[in-house]
């Protein structure tokens, strides 16, 4: 496992990488309402930052398993999907595809960077 201090120095890099890839996902999944969707995504990540930081730290030091981390992230992504649906120009299908892609993105990046 990664030491606590080393894991936390990676967090900003992790979050920036996730956001960059999430913006690419928006570009490929959302045709109209991209600016609104990006603003919602960024606000959601900002609001989830403390939880994500805590969860990645716990993952890095072995306090939670990959499966537990995935469950936690999935619950946050589902909340984000509900917020994205408030942008009426985003179809249910686009929101669902984006949610599934974001789940994998958050989990895969964390496992790559923290384990």
Secondary structure, DSSP 8 states (H G I E B T S, - for coil): ---HHHHHHTHHHHHHHHHHHHHHHHHHH-SS-HHHHHHHHHHHHHHHHHHHHHHHHHHHTTSS-HHHHHHHHHHHHHHHHHHHTTSTTS-HHHHHHHHHHHHHHHHHHHHHHH-
